[in-house]
């Protein structure tokens, strides 16, 4: 994508800027020189929602301060002044590596100026520092010989996956050449050594981090990284991109934007990028990792009933059963991928990946055994999870879902529908989709709900729905494996469901040993939303009958 940048001078600094009239400012901060183009692969995406700007941190200032924190404070003030010089009293900040440390100081020192913040490449201090110390010895050996080019190769190669480095060595060489050119007269060997020492220091105290109130997204390669920082910054989310390396922004920008996109888009609109919990009661709430949201009613620490909504739905559909069950067991209602503020899946997302996504959340909540209640695509996920992790599933409730595949014609219709929604969602097509998902009586009686639904779906990552749609279309047929399910199971189905036939549901129930089957007369594809009292009564009755509810 062609990036339309211009260079302006602000407070004596050259600033690269892509203007976007009426859009908020997103300031990109990193020590690496602008001339390297490290942000280029995501700049065009960011420019859809923001005026995007970056500048070079002046390395000459490193010798003016006695402590790393003092220097970072100075750079943070510089970021704020640059935004002000561009005409923005408040702005959004994306700090990467050393820039993330500057961003932390902005969070602490200038919270009134920040609207949101993303921190990437700011690892927690490891329990065992010996590996890092040895790596520093190697780096210092290279730098003591004055070979900045060799150091740059080491820096870049260690930040890419082996596969990428082997397949794109010419690109890495061009980055080295760009860095050598951009840093002429700007950063020498001694400057690099000093900056590395600064990078090894904590940019803020625990007490300072606990005062942060700015919505913040932490991007990390696994669920352990940044956990401490996440726990200290109470207004933070943790987006996990499995296996990601330092230069993910170059190696796999799609994965980065899939994870950070919902946060960035919400923040650009002035919507709280930390999302909202959909259920309507006054239960205890708990915020989850990986940019995922849940409602958690904490009673039993290791067992829970987990509600998984269907396509274009939300945790709100489970409000009635959660209210009925909240005083008797732990309830978790998740946002599915690509819904709400949750990141959309990547292009190669499979049902197995989806199962692991769910299991990682449950592990983070210390849920060792779950009763899975899945609607439509949530039911497909529940089946796949039960078959993959049978020892961790205590019970299974399948709501208007199926175990078999669609024929080619139905698959094509499905993918066409998903594609249409991705590019044309709005009041003109919403009623047609609603009539497919919900019963006619519900739609006639719930005009306000329909208006709200249209507005809420518009905030989803609609382009990301294409990847999710492919995952659903390419899911495996598990019908032959249902005989292996050994937990209490309930199949619930609306008699007026136009998406999945009643006969399909009955056939699925017959393949699960000992499964109960319940019809809900007058309901379409979404009984928990259309006839919540009836659905809750059937669910609670099943849980009691099968000994799953105390």
CORNORJO-V929430 format. One record per run of one state. SS is the DSSP state (A for helix, B for strand, O for the rest). FROM is the first residue (numbers start at 0). TO is the last residue. If there is no record, write none. Layout:
# CORNORJO-V929430
ss = (SS;SS)
from = (FROM;FROM)
to = (TO;TO)
This chain:
# CORNORJO-V929430
ss = (O;B;O;B;O;B;O;A;O;A;O;B;O;A;O;A;O;B;O;A;O;A;B;O;A;O;A;O;A;O;A;O;A;O;A;O;B;O;A;O;B;O;A;O;A;O;B;O;B;O;B;O;A;O;B;O;A;O;B;O;A;O;A;B;O;A;O;A;O;A;O;A;O;A;O;A;O;B;O;A;O;B;O;A;O;A;O)
from = (0;5;10;12;18;23;29;33;36;39;46;49;55;58;64;67;85;90;96;97;109;110;113;120;129;144;147;159;161;167;168;182;188;199;205;209;215;220;226;232;235;240;247;251;252;268;285;287;292;296;302;308;314;325;330;334;350;364;368;375;376;388;389;392;399;407;424;426;437;439;445;446;458;464;473;478;484;487;494;501;511;515;520;526;530;531;545)
to = (4;9;11;17;22;28;32;35;38;45;48;54;57;63;66;84;89;95;96;108;109;112;119;128;143;146;158;160;166;167;181;187;198;204;208;214;219;225;231;234;239;246;250;251;267;284;286;291;295;301;307;313;324;329;333;349;363;367;374;375;387;388;391;398;406;423;425;436;438;444;445;457;463;472;477;483;486;493;500;510;514;519;525;529;530;544;549)
